[in-house]
Amino acid sequence: MSLETKIYQKENNLNFFKLLKASLNDMYRSRFLARQLTVRDISAQYRQSYLGIIWAFIMPLTTAIVWIFLNGTGTVKLSDTGVPYPVYAFSGTLVWSIIVGAINAPLNGTKSAKGIISKINFPKEALIVSSIYKLLFDSSIKIIILLFFVFVYGVGFHASMLLFPFAILGLILFGVTLGMFMAPLGLLYHDISKLLTMGLGLVMYITPVVYAVPKTGLMKTVMEWNPLTALILTSRDFVVGGSLDYVAYYIWVVLACIPLCFLALVFYRISIPIIVERSNA
């Protein structure tokens, strides 16, 4: 009886397409684990909270209320937005909160699981899938509140509203892609999360979140080049039935995110085990 002979050869473990295929396979195989992590994290997040799930939209709501007050009292004079300002402000802050949540999700998800990463061998991509599940859960709640605002203030139903959930997926793709690049750095240096929070706070003011793009001037140029402008305005236009002036730019941004997302996945797959090993050394 002849015995099977296997020959082991050194292979290039940094082949991009092999790593990408392995990462996508692990994402698919870890669906159940990702769901379990999602249920655990959501339950823990709201278990000891008196307001519970209300926290999912209370921050964008309070930000919108501040700007509604400033605009209503004349403290800040804003250009015409074309829709009732409360709808404009709340839709902008809500969409912005989804983008910020998507950017922070990979880092926060990886940080919270750092203890089990070093002890249990499991696909690290499950943490990314779990982060996306949590984002979809939070986003669904925020969409319901936004629709309430839209009908209360008389904007009414528009056929373009049916495309809004797809716009949300584009926001999540953009944010998670950027977040996967930031997550390994955030695990190495705690300053990254603080810089990210501060930077996003500043970027909000060069993005038409609570006020429209100016007609002229330097800020108009900055906002028009800012890719977040296309994401914010197109998502808002889907809700309020706007003119969709930035939809082409939105499509280009989302399409550009697809190869970048693949690159981020490979970067995340390579770097996270090394960083965890280094931190435990």
C-alpha positions as CSV (number, residue, x, y, z in Angstrom):
1,M,0.0,0.0,0.0
2,S,1.5,3.3,-1.1
3,L,1.5,6.2,1.3
4,E,0.5,9.7,0.3
5,T,3.4,12.0,0.0
6,K,3.0,15.7,0.7
7,I,5.6,18.3,-0.3
8,Y,5.6,21.5,1.7
9,Q,7.0,24.6,0.0
10,K,7.4,28.1,1.2
11,E,4.7,30.3,-0.2
12,N,4.3,34.0,-0.4
13,N,1.9,34.7,2.5
14,L,1.5,38.3,1.5
15,N,-0.2,37.6,-1.8
16,F,-3.0,40.2,-1.9
17,F,-5.6,38.3,-3.7
18,K,-5.1,35.1,-1.5
19,L,-5.4,37.2,1.6
20,L,-8.5,39.0,0.3
21,K,-10.2,35.7,-0.6
22,A,-9.3,34.2,2.8
23,S,-10.7,37.4,4.5
24,L,-14.0,37.3,2.6
25,N,-14.3,33.6,3.3
26,D,-13.8,34.2,7.0
27,M,-16.4,37.0,6.9
28,Y,-18.9,34.6,5.4
29,R,-18.1,31.7,7.8
30,S,-18.2,33.9,10.9
31,R,-21.7,35.1,10.4
32,F,-23.1,33.2,13.4
33,L,-20.3,34.4,15.7
34,A,-20.8,38.0,14.5
35,R,-24.5,37.8,15.3
36,Q,-23.7,36.4,18.8
37,L,-21.3,39.2,19.4
38,T,-23.8,41.8,18.2
39,V,-26.6,40.5,20.5
40,R,-24.1,40.5,23.4
41,D,-22.9,44.0,22.8
42,I,-26.3,45.5,22.2
43,S,-27.7,43.8,25.3
44,A,-24.8,45.0,27.4
45,Q,-25.1,48.5,25.9
46,Y,-28.7,49.0,27.0
47,R,-29.0,46.6,30.0
48,Q,-28.0,49.1,32.7
49,S,-29.3,52.2,30.8
50,Y,-32.5,53.9,32.0
51,L,-33.1,55.5,28.6
52,G,-32.1,52.3,26.8
53,I,-32.4,52.4,23.1
54,I,-33.2,56.2,23.1
55,W,-29.5,56.8,23.3
56,A,-29.2,55.6,19.7
57,F,-30.6,58.9,18.4
58,I,-30.5,61.3,21.4
59,M,-27.1,62.8,20.4
60,P,-28.0,63.7,16.8
61,L,-31.4,65.0,18.1
62,T,-29.7,67.3,20.7
63,T,-27.3,68.6,18.2
64,A,-30.1,69.4,15.8
65,I,-32.1,71.1,18.6
66,V,-29.2,73.4,19.3
67,W,-28.9,74.5,15.7
68,I,-32.7,74.8,15.4
69,F,-32.7,77.1,18.4
70,L,-29.8,79.2,17.1
71,N,-31.4,79.6,13.7
72,G,-34.9,80.3,15.2
73,T,-33.6,83.0,17.5
74,G,-31.5,84.7,14.8
75,T,-28.3,84.1,16.7
76,V,-27.0,82.3,13.6
77,K,-28.3,83.3,10.2
78,L,-28.3,80.5,7.7
79,S,-29.1,80.5,4.0
80,D,-32.4,79.0,2.8
81,T,-32.3,75.2,2.8
82,G,-35.4,74.5,0.7
83,V,-37.1,72.4,3.3
84,P,-38.2,73.2,6.9
85,Y,-35.0,73.8,8.9
86,P,-35.8,71.2,11.6
87,V,-36.0,68.5,9.0
88,Y,-32.8,69.8,7.3
89,A,-30.9,69.9,10.6
90,F,-32.0,66.6,12.0
91,S,-31.5,64.7,8.8
92,G,-28.0,66.1,8.5
93,T,-27.0,65.3,12.1
94,L,-28.6,61.9,11.8
95,V,-26.7,61.0,8.6
96,W,-23.5,62.5,10.1
97,S,-23.9,60.3,13.2
98,I,-24.1,57.2,11.0
99,I,-20.9,58.1,9.2
100,V,-19.1,58.9,12.5
101,G,-20.4,55.6,14.0
102,A,-19.2,53.7,10.9
103,I,-15.7,55.2,11.1
104,N,-15.4,54.4,14.9
105,A,-17.1,50.9,14.7
106,P,-14.0,48.8,13.6
107,L,-11.8,50.4,16.3
108,N,-14.4,50.2,19.1
109,G,-15.3,46.6,18.1
110,T,-11.7,45.5,18.0
111,K,-10.9,47.2,21.3
112,S,-13.8,45.7,23.1
113,A,-12.8,42.2,22.0
114,K,-9.1,42.6,22.6
115,G,-9.2,40.3,25.6
116,I,-10.7,37.4,23.7
117,I,-8.6,38.0,20.6
118,S,-5.4,37.1,22.6
119,K,-7.0,34.0,24.1
120,I,-9.2,32.5,21.4
121,N,-8.4,31.8,17.8
122,F,-11.3,33.0,15.7
123,P,-11.7,35.0,12.4
124,K,-11.0,38.6,13.3
125,E,-13.3,39.6,10.4
126,A,-16.2,38.6,12.7
127,L,-15.6,41.8,14.6
128,I,-16.1,43.8,11.4
129,V,-19.3,41.9,10.5
130,S,-20.5,42.4,14.1
131,S,-19.8,46.2,13.8
132,I,-21.8,46.4,10.6
133,Y,-24.7,44.5,12.2
134,K,-24.7,47.0,15.1
135,L,-24.6,49.9,12.7
136,L,-27.6,48.6,10.8
137,F,-29.5,48.2,14.0
138,D,-28.8,51.7,15.2
139,S,-29.4,53.2,11.7
140,S,-32.8,51.5,11.5
141,I,-33.9,53.2,14.7
142,K,-32.6,56.6,13.5
143,I,-34.4,56.2,10.1
144,I,-37.8,55.7,11.9
145,I,-37.3,58.9,13.9
146,L,-36.2,60.8,10.8
147,L,-39.4,59.7,8.9
148,F,-41.4,61.0,11.9
149,F,-39.8,64.4,11.5
150,V,-40.4,64.4,7.7
151,F,-44.1,63.8,8.0
152,V,-44.7,66.0,11.1
153,Y,-43.1,69.0,9.3
154,G,-45.1,68.4,6.1
155,V,-42.4,67.3,3.8
156,G,-44.4,64.2,3.0
157,F,-43.7,61.0,1.0
158,H,-41.4,61.0,-2.0
159,A,-40.6,58.0,-4.2
160,S,-36.9,58.7,-3.6
161,M,-37.4,57.8,0.0
162,L,-37.2,54.2,-1.1
163,L,-33.6,54.7,-2.1
164,F,-32.6,56.1,1.3
165,P,-31.7,52.7,2.9
166,F,-29.3,52.1,0.0
167,A,-27.8,55.5,0.6
168,I,-27.2,54.4,4.2
169,L,-25.4,51.3,3.0
170,G,-23.1,53.7,1.1
171,L,-22.4,55.7,4.2
172,I,-21.6,52.6,6.2
173,L,-19.3,51.3,3.4
174,F,-17.4,54.7,3.4
175,G,-17.1,54.8,7.2
176,V,-16.2,51.2,7.8
177,T,-13.5,51.3,5.1
178,L,-11.9,54.3,6.7
179,G,-12.4,52.7,10.2
180,M,-10.6,49.5,9.2
181,F,-7.5,51.5,8.2
182,M,-7.7,53.4,11.6
183,A,-8.4,50.4,13.8
184,P,-4.8,48.9,13.9
185,L,-3.3,52.3,14.5
186,G,-5.9,52.9,17.2
187,L,-4.9,49.7,19.0
188,L,-1.2,50.8,19.0
189,Y,-1.7,54.4,19.9
190,H,-4.6,55.6,22.1
191,D,-4.1,59.1,20.8
192,I,-5.7,58.0,17.5
193,S,-9.2,57.7,18.9
194,K,-8.9,61.2,20.5
195,L,-7.5,62.7,17.3
196,L,-10.3,61.0,15.3
197,T,-13.0,62.4,17.6
198,M,-11.5,65.9,17.4
199,G,-10.9,65.7,13.7
200,L,-14.4,64.6,12.9
201,G,-15.8,67.4,15.0
202,L,-13.9,69.9,12.9
203,V,-14.7,68.2,9.6
204,M,-18.4,68.5,10.4
205,Y,-18.2,72.3,10.0
206,I,-16.9,72.0,6.4
207,T,-19.7,69.6,5.5
208,P,-23.3,70.7,4.9
209,V,-24.7,68.9,8.0
210,V,-26.6,71.8,9.6
211,Y,-26.3,74.5,6.9
212,A,-26.4,74.6,3.1
213,V,-23.4,74.9,0.8
214,P,-22.6,78.7,0.4
215,K,-23.3,80.3,-3.0
216,T,-19.8,81.8,-3.2
217,G,-16.4,81.9,-1.4
218,L,-13.7,79.6,-0.2
219,M,-16.1,77.5,1.9
220,K,-18.2,76.7,-1.2
221,T,-15.1,75.3,-2.9
222,V,-14.0,73.3,0.1
223,M,-17.5,71.8,0.6
224,E,-17.8,70.9,-3.1
225,W,-14.5,69.0,-3.0
226,N,-15.3,67.3,0.3
227,P,-16.5,63.8,-0.5
228,L,-18.7,63.8,2.7
229,T,-20.7,66.6,1.1
230,A,-21.9,64.2,-1.6
231,L,-22.8,61.5,0.9
232,I,-24.7,63.9,3.2
233,L,-26.6,65.9,0.5
234,T,-27.5,62.8,-1.6
235,S,-28.8,60.9,1.4
236,R,-30.8,64.0,2.6
237,D,-32.2,64.6,-0.9
238,F,-33.5,61.0,-1.1
239,V,-35.5,61.7,2.1
240,V,-36.9,65.1,1.3
241,G,-37.2,64.7,-2.5
242,G,-34.4,67.1,-3.3
243,S,-32.8,67.8,-6.7
244,L,-30.0,65.2,-6.3
245,D,-27.3,67.5,-7.6
246,Y,-24.5,65.5,-6.1
247,V,-25.7,62.0,-6.9
248,A,-23.0,61.4,-9.6
249,Y,-20.3,62.5,-7.1
250,Y,-21.9,60.2,-4.5
251,I,-21.8,57.2,-6.9
252,W,-18.1,57.9,-7.6
253,V,-17.3,58.1,-3.9
254,V,-19.0,54.8,-3.2
255,L,-17.4,53.0,-6.2
256,A,-14.0,54.3,-5.1
257,C,-14.7,52.8,-1.6
258,I,-15.1,49.2,-3.0
259,P,-11.4,48.6,-3.9
260,L,-10.3,50.6,-0.8
261,C,-12.5,48.4,1.3
262,F,-10.8,45.3,0.0
263,L,-7.4,46.8,0.7
264,A,-8.6,47.8,4.2
265,L,-9.7,44.2,4.8
266,V,-6.3,42.8,3.9
267,F,-4.6,45.5,6.0
268,Y,-6.8,44.6,9.0
269,R,-6.3,40.9,8.5
270,I,-2.5,41.2,8.5
271,S,-2.0,43.8,11.2
272,I,-4.4,42.8,14.0
273,P,-2.8,39.5,14.9
274,I,0.6,41.2,14.9
275,I,-0.5,44.0,17.1
276,V,-2.3,41.7,19.6
277,E,0.8,39.6,19.8
278,R,3.0,42.6,20.3
279,S,0.7,44.0,23.0
280,N,0.8,40.7,24.9
281,A,4.6,40.3,24.6
